[in-house]
Amino acid sequence: MPPKSDFAHVTQLNVLQFLTAKSTRADFSIEDAGMQLHIEAHAPGVYRLRCAQASVLLDEKPGARTRLHTELLLARQEAVGELAVSSIPEREQQGWRLEQGDIVLEISHSPLQFSISKGDDCLLRSDPRQALSVVQTESGEQVWRLGLDLDGDDALYGLGETAGELDRRGQRVEADHPQARALPLAWSPKGWGIYVNSLGRVEHDLDTDGSEVYSIYLHANILDIFLFVGEPAEILNQYTALTGRAGQPALWPMGVWLDQAPGQTVAATLDQVRQFRQSGLGLDAVQLADPAVYGFQADKPAFEWDAARVADPRSVLSDFQEQAVQVAAPTFPGVLADTIMFTEWEDRGWLLMNDEDGSAHVFEGCAATAGRPFALLDLTYKDVYKLWSERQRQAFDEGLGAPVCDAQYDIPDGITARGGESGAVLRTIYPMLARSALFDAVAGHKTPQEGVMVSTDLFPGVQRYAWQRGPLVENSWAGFEHSLRTALSLGASGVHVQTHLLGNSQAPVQGMTPELYIRWLAASVFSGNFSFQGLPALLPSAFDDETQALVRHWLQWRYRLVPYVLGLIEDAVRTGLPVQRSMALAFPEDPIAHAWDTQYLLGPALLVAPVLEPGQEAKVYLPAGDAWWDLNTGWRYEGGTTWTVRAGLDTLPIFGREGHMLCLGPLAQHTGEFNSARLLDEVWMFGMPEHSPVVMRNKIRVMQMQGSSYIKGLEGLRILPSEGLEVKRRGAEVRISRIR
């Protein structure tokens, strides 16, 4: 944040006057600052606050660039809520109530303050010491400052990736640089959330000084924030409905992946695929390693494959497809600096250019360019965006399964894109445009829009894309936990799926013991997805026969879980809930559960407690409010209890939530063996069914009558009831009742 010594002028927003109210919005004037404040019921339980100079807020004809920025940030722009506005005359200071049913936003002035309540409970209030102000820095930059009061026990979640505690309180997040790994949503289990809707620089001071204030600094001309009220699941629902949700991946990405090791030949990787098949190990996809395997020719604006690695692309892709394996390959949105295309496109202005002399900015080499200097395409220019997207589509027409592209570059100040973006805005918008162009190439022309674009980039709206790749970590127990925590923190930030890497080909492998390998694999099986690493020392074949047998055991589980996990992704499209859900997200009313922050819910039905240290005993906390069934023993436990369980390497502490069902698919070595007309094979019940199961593209409904559950959609499946229940089939209907 700007140091206080850099504050040339601070304008505290005080004198608030009511102007007008409509069914969805109330407008106020801030006369002492020449500004207006618009408060909108954007959706049920969602308030939007926009503050700026009146001329800016009342501009009814924004430019094309402003409209593009709005579309990149918001999937739903029109307000769909209703607002009732009334004054609060009994107050010493004038105030107003903006009501949405039992949710009330109260606002007053001198100084300008607000609070949000639900029923009789005040959930959030602005801090009277900071409230809302505009800071003018010595450099002339305008910075909005907003302070929110925190109670002593308020926890804060979201705001992007972290490998530490999921509760972000006490941290500082500066969102305009790639290394920050930041996302814009923050929420509290107390029942409120906040989203700063901006491409500009946003800084979150989450009570780093112990003053019990959450301070937000926004570097922009307009303050635009959304306030959410509800349980965390409802906050994610409203946030993703507002900012966008993922499309559906196809079936094959749900199978097991293999990442090519750096420097490995394609022929060697194909041999590894054949070894997987011969060993009876499941596999569906291969990701080729950096550098980029395909991209622009040195002298023509057409794509070509790296002939040194892939001499005949169609033949190579066909060889993998004969093994029922799809290929994902790295690419990047730029050209090498020592090529004819660099010179030609620099003259055209198609590359990101330096302000000082108008030359194309040359970036230092990266993994995608094998260390060679390069320039980035100016994707803010529609002709360049279209060209890159169309060339990408040609690669898929040749048989490529998915692109791999990290485009979150640390673009320095002093570069202005053709669209006028620079600084933090350009750093934020560039990976957004790159992923959007790839989506247009891979999935945009399909019905339904199925496809994945593999990337680690984080930016506002990243949850619109179905596949987020996990971080590179150490080959150690700490690395295993690091990968798990990043997945849970991203899920709490609105990202539906983070995949895991089973080890790291670029790190020392001595720490990867057979025990760690199996524990890591078991937890990865019960996640969105994961990938093996192609380094021979990290492949199953590097371990003893007993360990390889355990690998086969867990891969069988993975393919049986595919209908459930893909059903969770389909559910995320409707609800915004991630595949892996932290305890604070899933059980906000159980503060004890929040401390067990390496446990998680896989969807609504399964509680998973990964074993994160050597040994065969693990402690598990079963959240209050539900009973839980041990998948390994069939025993039932009451919630709100802590247990020490024994888990051999062929088991994992997993508990089914009472009232739910787990639908499993058949044994398979790849998703091509699935029968699309019969994706399910078996149903496990955890007590009397009360909830319709989450399952891919199957409509199974549970109805309850006279103490029994009646289920349609389980025809021909094997059903395993819990103890004390019996199953009776009645034509196309299954009746579950107590044993008499």
N, C-alpha and C positions, 0 to 999 in steps of 0.2 A: 504494500500500500504506500501511497506517498507519505514521506515523513512530514510531521506537523510543521516543521520548519519550512517546508516547501509550500504551505498553504498561504497564498497571497491574500486570499479573501474567502471567508466562509459566510454563506447566506443561509440563515436558518429560516425555513419556510413556516410562517406564522399565521398571517391574516387570511383566513379561508372564508370565502363567501359562496353560498349556494347559488347556482345559476339555473339549472333545469334538470328534470328527471324524465326518463322514458321507461318503458317496460323492462329494458335490459341494462340501462346505464344512467348514472347520475354525474353531472358535470359541476365542477367547482372552480372558482377563480382564486388564485393566490396573488392578491393585488400587490403586495409589497415586492414581489419578484417578477411581475408581469407574466405569470405562467397560468396554466390551467391544469387541473387534475381531473381525469376521467376515471370513474370506477364502474366496472362492468360486471354483471353476473354472467360470466362466460359459459358456465355450465353449472349444474347443481353442485353446490359445495365448492365452487371455484370462483374467486374474484380476480379480476384483472385491474391493476392500477397503472395508469399511464400519466406521466407528468412531463411537461416541457413548455416551451414558449407556445403561446396560443396559436401563432401562425403555423407552427409545425404540426400540432395536433389536429388542427382544422383543415389541413391540406387534403382536399378531396380527390386530387389527381396526382398521386405519387408517381414518380418516374418508373421506367421499366426496371432499373437496377434496384430500386427500393422494393418493388413487387417481387423480384426474384429473391431478394434476401428474406422477405416475409415468407415466401413459399418454402425456402430451405429450412426455416425455423419452425413454421407452423403448418401442420396438415389440416387443421380446422381453424379457420380464421373468423368465421361468423359466431357471434354469441348465441347460445341456445338456452340460457337460463332466464329466470325472471327475478325482478328486483322490486321490493317495496321500500320506499324511502319516507322517513319521517324525522322530524326534529326532536331534540331532547331538551325541552324548555326548562326542566327542573334543574339543569346543570348550571353551575356558576359560570362556566365557559360554554359558549354555544357549541352544540354537537348534533350529529345526525346518526340515525340508525338505518343501515342498508340490510334488509332482511331477505333471506332465502329460506322460508320455512322456519325451522328452529335454529338455523345458523345465522348469526348476526355479526356484521362488521360495524363497529362504532367508530366514528371519526370526529375529532375535535381539533381546536387550534389554540395557539398561544402557549406552547408551541404546537405545531401540527403533530397529532398522535393518533394511533388507531389501535383497536383491539378486536380480536375475533373470539366469539363464544359459540358454543353449541349447547342449547338448553341453558342450564345454570352454571356450566363450566367454562371459565375463561381459558382458552387454549393458547393464545399468543397475544402479546402486546408489544408495541414499539417501546423502545427505551427512552424515557423522558430526557435523559442526559444527552442523547444523540439524535433521537427521532429521525427526521428527514431534513437533510441540508444539501446545498450545492457548494462544492469546494472549487475555487479557482486557484490553480497552481501557479507557481512562478513562471512556468513555461507557457501559460495561457490555456492550459487544458482544463476542460470542465469534468469534474468527477462528482457523481452522486454518492452520498453517504447515508446509509440506513442502518439503524441499530435496533436489534430485537432483544427483548428481555428474555433471559433464561432462568428457570428455576435451578436450584442446586443439583437436582437429580435428572435434569433434562439430558437425554442422549441425542446425538445428531448422526444421521446416516445418509449415505449417498455421496454425491460430489465426485464420483469416479472411482478409479482404481486405487487400492491400497493393499500392501502386503502385511500391514500391521493390524491393530485393533479396528474392527468394523465401525465402532463408535468414533466419529471424527472429532469430537469435542476436544479442544485444546490444541488443534492443528490449524495451520494456515494453508489455504489452497489458492494459488495464483493460476488462473485458467488460460493464459494466452500463450503458453509454451508447450511443445510436445512432451517434454520431460515431466510436466505436471500431471499428466494422465488424468485430466479433470473432466467432469461432466457437470451440467448445470442444475441438477435437482438435489435439494436437501430436504430431509423430513425427520420428524420426531415421532417415536411411538406414542407420544402424548396425543397425537391426532392432528398434526398440522404439517404442511410442507410448503416450500417456496421454490419457485423457478424464475431465474432472471433471464428474460427473453432478449438476448442481444448477441450480436457477433463481436462486440467490442470486448475490451479487457475487463474481466470481473475478478475481484479478489474477495475471498471469504476468510475473515478472521473469526475462527470458531472458539472465541473465549480463550485466546492464548495467554492473556494476562490475568485470568482468574476474576475478572470484573463481572462475570455472569451476563455478558453482552455478546451477541452474535452480530458482528459488523460486516456489512457488505459495501464494497466500493465498486462502482460501475463507471467506466470511462466511456461515455456516450452522450449524445445530445438529448436523448429521450430516456427517461426512466420507465421501464416496462417490466413489471413483475406480475407473476401469477401466485396467488395464495390458495392453498388447497386445505380442505377440512375433511377429515375422515380417517378411518384406519389406514395403515400403510398400503394394504392391498388396493383400497379404493383410490388412494393418492396415485399409485402407479397406473391404475386403470385410467384415471382422468388425465394424468400427465401424458401417457402414451397415446390416448385418443386425441389429445391436443397437438402433440409434436410428431406423431406418426408411429406406426407399428410395422413389424417385419412382414415381408411376403413369406410364402411357404417354400422351404427347400424341397428338392426332389427326394426320392427315396434313397438313392445311392449315397449321398453324403452322410446318412445316418449310420452307415457301416463303418468298420475300422479303417483308419488311415495309416499310411507309412510315409514318413518324411525322408527324402533322399539326404544322405550325409554330404556335407560340403566336399567338393572335389571328386565325388563319386561319379562314375560313368553311368549313362542310361542303361547300358547293357548289364552292368553289375546290379543296378536296381531291379531290372527285369528278372535277373536270376534270383534275387531275394523274394520277389513276388512268387516265382515258381516254387521256391522253398516253402513259403507259407502254405501254398496249395498242397504240396506233398506232405506237409506235416499236419494237415487238417486244421490249420489256423485260419480264422475268418479274416477277410480283407476286401475292401471295396474301392479304395482310392490311394493314389500315390501323389505326393506333393514334391515336385522337383525343387532342388536347392537353388539359391542365388549363385551367380548373377542371373539377370533376366535372360530367359531362354528365347524370347521373341520380342520384336520391337521394330522401330523404323529402320529401313535400310540407310546406309551412310549417304547415299546420293539420290534416293527416291522417297516420296512420301507414302511408301507401301511397306507393309509388315513383312518381315522374313524371320525365319528361325535361325538360331545360332548353329551354323553348319558343323562346327567343331563338336557340338554336343548332340545335335539332332540333325543328322544329314538328310533323312527322308522323313518329314513329320508324319505324313499319312501312314507310312509303314510302321513307324514307331508306335503311334497311337493305336493302330490296329493290333500290334503285338500285345499291348496292355489290355485292350478290349477283349482279345481272345482268352485272356485270363479273368475276364469279368471284372476288370479294374479300370476306373476312370483316372484321368491325369489332370492335376492342377499345376499350373506353371507360373513362375514369377514374371512380372512385367513392370514397367514404370512409365509415368507420363512425361517423358522428356526425350532429349537427344544428346548424344555425346558431343563434347565441345570441339573435337577435332574433325568434324565431318562437314561435308558439303551442305547437308540439311541444316546444320547449325547456322552456317553463314547465310543461307537463303532465308531462313525463318527469322533470323535476327533482323535482316533488311525489311522483312514484311511486318515486323512487330508482333510476331506470333509467340514469342517467348517472354518470360518475365524479365522486365528491363530495369536497369538502374536509373534512378531519377537524375543522378548527377550528370551523366554523359549520354544517356539514351542507349547504352550498349546492353546486350543481354547479360544478365547476371549469371556468372559461372559458379556453380556449387562444387565443393570438394567431393571427391568420389565417395560412393557408399557401397553397401553390399550388392545392391541391384545392378550397379555399373562396374563391378569388380574393381572398385577404387579409382575409376577413371572420371575426370571432371565432366560435368554435364550441365545442361540448362533445362529448365522446366517449361513445358508448354503453358501458355496463358489460357487456362481453361475458363476464364471469365469471358473470353471472346467466343461467341456461339459457333463460329466456323471452325475454330480449333477444337472445341469440345465435340462437335459433331464428327470431325475427321477422326479423332482418337477413338470415339465410341464405335464408329463404323468399322475401323480397322480391327478393333477388338472382336467385333462380331464375326469377322472373317475367320479368325482363329477358331471360334467355336463351330463354325460351319465345317472346318477341317477335322473336327472331332475332339477338340480340347474340352475338358469337363468344367474347369473353373479357372479364373485368373487369381493370382496371388499378387497383391499390390499394397505396399505401405507408402502412403503419400503425405504423411504428416511431417513435413519438413520444417526445420527451424528457419523460416524465411526472415531475413534481417529487415529492420526498418530501412527506409531509403529505396524501397521498390514499390512502384505503383502499377497495378494491373490495368489493363485496358478499361475494365469496368469501374475504375476509380478506387478499388480496394487497396489498402496498404496496412502495414503494421499488424496489430492484433487481429483486425478484421480479415486481412489476407491470410494470415496463419490459420485462422479458424475455418475460413470458407474453402481453402484449397482442398483439403482431404474430403470435404463434403461434395465438392464438384467431381473429384476423381471417382469416388464410390458411386455417385449418381450416374456418371457416364458408363461405368462398368455394369451397373444394374440395367441401364438401357440396352447394353450390348448382350448381356447374358439372359435376362428375364423379361425385359420390358416388352418384347414382341410376342411373348408366349401367353397363352390363356389356359390355365391360370399362370400367374407370373412366378414360375418356379425357378430357383437357381441360387447359387451361393457365390460370393466374392470374398475370398480369404484375405483378412487384414487384421492388423493390431491397432489401427488408427482409432482414436477416440475424439469425438466432436459432437456438438449439439445435434440431436436427431439420429445418432449412430444406431439406435435401436430399430430404425426402419429397415435395416439389413440383417439377414438372419444368421450370419456367421461371424463370430468374433474369435480370433485366435489368441490363445493364452500366451503368457510371457515366457521368455527363456530364463530358466532358473538353474540352480546348482543340482548336481546329482547327489542329493543328500536328503535326509529327513526334513531339514529346514526348507529345501527347495520344494519338496512335496507340499508342505504346509503353505508356502508362498503361493503356489499355483492355486490351491484351494481358496485361500483368502481373496485373491484377486477375482476369482469367479463369483464369490459371494458378494463382494463389494460392488462389482459391476451389476449383478442382479439387483442389488438394492438401489442402483442408479438408473434402472429402467432397461438395461441390456438383457435380452431374452436368453442368449446362449453365449457362454465362453467355453471353447474347447480347451483340452489340456494336452500338454506334451509329456509323454512318458520318458522323462530324462532330457538331456541336452547334449547333442553331438559336439558342441563347441566348448564343453567344459570337461574337466578331469572326471574320469568315470570310476575312480577307485572307491568312492563312497556308495556306489550302486550295488548293494548286497542283494542276494536273492530274496531275502525277507522284505527289504524296502521295495524292490521291483514288484513283488506280488501285492503288497499293500497299496502301492501307488496305482497299479493296474486295477485292482478291485474297486477303489474309489472312483477311478476314471470311467469304469464301466457304468457306474451309477451316476452319470452326469450327462451333459448335453452331448459330448463325444470327446474323443481323444485320438492321439496318433503315436504309433511306435516311431522310434528314431532309427535311421538306416545305418548308423555306425555299428559295425559288427559286434562290438562289445556291449551294445545296448539292445541287441535283438534277442528274442527268446532262445535262439540256437546257441547263444553264448553261455547259457546256464545248464545245470545238470538236468537229468531226465525227470526228476521229481518236480523241479521248478517248471519245466516245459509242460508237464501234465497239468499243473495248476494254471498255467497260462491258457491252455485249451479249455479248462473248466470255466474260467472267467469269461473267455470270449464266447462260449456258448450262452452264458448269461447275457452278454451284450446283445446278441442277435435276438434272443427271446424278448429283450426289453424294447426293441426298436418300435413296435406299435405303440407302446406306452410313451416313450420319449418323444416320438414324432407327434403323438397326440398332445403332449404338453406344449410343443411349439405351436401347434394349431390353436391350442387354448390361449397361448400368449398373444396371438393375433387378435383374440377377442377380449382379453382381460388385461394385457400388459404384464402379467406375472411371469417371472423368469422360471426356467427349468429348475435351477438350484436356488432355494429360498432360505435366507438366513433365519435364525430363530427370532430376531427382532421383527423381521418382516412377517413371518408366519404366525407369531404368537406375541403381539404387542402388549397384551394385558398380563403376561407372565414375565415379570422382570428377572426372575431367577433364570429363565431360559436364555435371556439375552447374553448372560455371561458365558454360556456354552457356545461360543461363536465359531467353532469349527464343525459343529453339527449342522445339518441342514435338512430341509424337506426336499425330496425329489418329487416335484409335483405335489398334489394334495394328499397322496396316499402313503408315501414311504418316508420314514425318518432314517437318515443315514448318519452314522457316527464313525468316520474314518479312524483307523488306528494309525496314529501319527508318531509313534515311537516304538522301539523294539519291544517284543514281548507278546504274550497271547492273552493278556487281560486288559480290558478297557473300561473306563467309567462312562456311563451314559445317563443323561438326564432326560426323562420322558415328560414333556410339557403337560401342565395342568389343563383340565377341561376335557380331556379325551382319555380313553383307554387304548393300550397299545399291544399288538400281537407280535411276538418274536418270530421272524421268518425262519429262524434256524431250529427252534424248539417247539413252536406252536403254543407257547405259554402266553397267557394274558397278564398284563401289568396295568395297574392304575396309573393315571397321569399324576404329575406333581411329585414324582419319586426319582431317586438316584440309585443306580444299580452298577455293580461291577460284574461284567459279563466276560466269559471266556470265548475267544475267537481264534480258532486255528487259521492257518493261511488259506484254507478252502472256504472260510466263512468271513462274514463282515457283520458288525452289529447293525442290523436293519430291522425296523419295526413297522408293521402295518397299522395304519390309523383306523380305529374301530368305526364301522359304518361304511368303509370304503372297500373297493375291490381292485385287484391287480390283474390286468389282462395281459397274457404273455403270448408271444408268437412261437413258431416252431424252431427247432434247431436248424441252423443254416451256416454256410461258409461265406455267403455274400447275399446281398439283398436281391440279386437276380433270381435266387432260388425261391423267393417268396411267391406264393400264389395270391395274386391280387384279389381274387374272389374269396379267399380264406386266409386272412392275415393273422387270425387268432387261433390258438391251439388249446389254451388252458386258462382257467379263471381261479384265482385264489381269493377267498373271502376272509375278511377280518371282522368277525362278528356279524350281526344281522345287517345286510346291506341297506343303507339309507341314501347313498349318493350314486348317481349314474357315473360309471367309470370314465376316466379320461383315456381315450384310445383313438388311434388314427382312423379317420374316415369310417368309423362304424357308429351307428346310432343304436346305442343300448340304453334303455330307459328303465329305471327302477320305480315301481309303484308300491305303496304300502297300504294294506287293508287287513283289518281283523288280526293284527299282530303278526302278519306275514309280509314278505316282500315278493312281488311278482315282477319278473324280468323278461322282457322280450329282446331278442338279439343274440342269444347265447346258443342258438341251435347247433347241435352237433359238437359242442365243446365239452371238454372234460372240466368238471366243476369240483373244486376242493373246498368244502365248507369248513368253517371253524368248529371246534368242539361244541357239541350241544345243539347243532343245527342239522337239518336234513334237507335233501334236495329231491323234489318230485317234478317230473316233466309232464306237462299237459299240452301236447301238440307243440306249437311254436313258443309256448310260455313255460318258464321255469318258476316254481314256487319254492321259496326258502322259508322254513318255519322251524319252531322249536321241536326237538324230539320229544315225543309224548310216551 
